[in-house]
Amino acid sequence: MEKEYRQRLDEIAEIFIGLDFAKNQARILAFLVMEEKGAVSFNRIVQELTLSKASASTALQALIQKGLVAYQSQENRRERIIQVNLYGVVDYISYRMQILQEMRLLFEKMAEHHQADENYSREFQDIALLYDNLDEAVMKILKAFKGKHS
């Protein structure tokens, strides 16, 4: 792979790693989103990303279980084409974003718990409000995305 392409792939993989994907899963997802749809075989992933077949297989199985990747069989060919399920990625990230709501509730409860110390309680309330604002912003974006692609 050319240097510029490899650098972009690494940048995208880092984004997926930041979303809590394992390194090989992140690299495979980055590779799949950068390639043309329907153009990536298992052997090509192994070759281009210099992964062992076992590592690639393990990472792909995890991605399949999460609904992020799917195999497509080609007529009269043994080899399967691997494709990223973009809507699966959106759904997975949406699910993960539920953590924002849970964190907001946690900080609200802690603010209530620390009522005796008004300043400390206020800090918890401020952080709960931050999580609430983040959750609201993310949900607007996801709703707009899903509305466009329904």
Steps between C-alpha positions, in 0.01 A plus 500: 500500500621848428618713790216756487235226487664315791510820705128567438419139587689535829314824580163334443607194699591729792147641492359147527748419779371812677153349472632199693567258215796264529795596279449235230125561491567872460752444221262269313210746534721785380615293203145399408362855511784626282465232233239473228185315597512132412872498428659350810570132556631337817837431334530862394438619857768262627746611231439877506490532879775241556290305748517131569199306375411411860513864614297619203245223549461575871457873437251440219294261714476765772392761243242261354357431847464875555318531167768723351627272225341240274619241251355480154545186292580536133342270249728213390781617731610363831637829627264736677498876475504684831302821535453750777142551614494879532160502668629239742781739591245776565286266711802379696612856574140596591492216748831607649372856534243380754789523743453878489152465648626265769784735591257793525283301741803403707616861538146618581480242779842603632394867498198403707716289731738793563230762566661595831803638313340744258816563294582131461138424415507778236806338335308174462198690364719681246648174377153342482390797286803450275407134447141604433614750235731244340223243492257749347748603229590143410135392484416789265779396267397133507134586446588720201722227357239229542233729354706553185575131458167336583 
